């Protein structure tokens, strides 16, 4: 399944693209979450719209993170397994940088699980865990800058930050 236009496989390109898209969507979700928290609104963007857009952007981000992780595992380019994706700093391939990605993934996983259980665990517990979003973003950013094959390009640094 090699692409004619490059040296990598289609999975490698999907992994790279989904990682970049994930980071952009996580950034947008974080900004929208902050705007919703500080109750930012104006005539064009009522608070419920900001919260709704935050939720949808974040759901797309989670989907792209899942694609990123699954294609990285499925692709033979780097020896990355499920264990490497969820247990930080144990990978034989770029352990530091993949470790940062695993931490970000674990924090996002905690957010997803508690969001699904929000009615059962209560708002206060959900809210306390939801603060992990602020911690997950810098881990994801460092992961992308350190392990991303596109991080040497100026466009990636601009998009990432």
C-alpha positions, 0 to 999 in steps of 0.5 A: 500500500505504498503511495506512488508520490513518496517513500512512506506508506499510506498509513504513515501519511495518515498517522502524520496528518491525523496527528497534525489535525488532532493537535489543531483540533485540541488547540481549538477545543482548549481555546473554546473550553476556556472561552466557555469557562470564563463565560465569554459571549457576544451577540454573535456567539452566545455561551451555549454556542461556544459550549456546543462548538467546544464539545463537537470540536473536541469529539472530532479531536478525539476521533483524530487522536484515535486514528493517529494512535491506531494507524501508528500501531498498524503501520510498520514504519516504527515499532509502536504497539498499544502498550507504547501508546498507553504506558508512557516512556516504555517504547523502544522507538523514541521513548521520550517523545512517544512517552509525552504522547502517551501521557497526553493520550492517557489524560484525554482517555480519562477525560473521555471516560469521565465525560461518558460517566458524568451523570454517574460521577457528578459534576464536581468530579467530572469538572475536577478531571476535566482540568486535565485538558489543560495538562494534556495539550502541552504533552501533545504539543511536545510529542508532536514537536519531538517525534513528528517527522514534520516538526522540522518544517516551519509550517508545522511549528506555526500550525502547532503553536 
